Amino acid sequence: MDSRTLALLVCPQCKGRLEWREEQQELVCRGEKLAFPVLDDIPHLLLSAAREMSSDELK
């Protein structure tokens, strides 16, 4: 994910910044502890598509 696109995307829950995790192909909101999948280079920023993350995963 390029940095310009990432700068435009925000968490749909808190409107906070998202972190790109290339290995998992996910966008992560640290504040809400949510991971949003990126499938075929398309971010799926629906709360129903997100998974909750553990504190260990956020480290």
Secondary structure, 3 states (H helix, E strand, C coil): CCHHHHHHCECCCCCCECEEECCCCEEEECCCCEEEEEECCEECCCHHHCEECCCCCCC
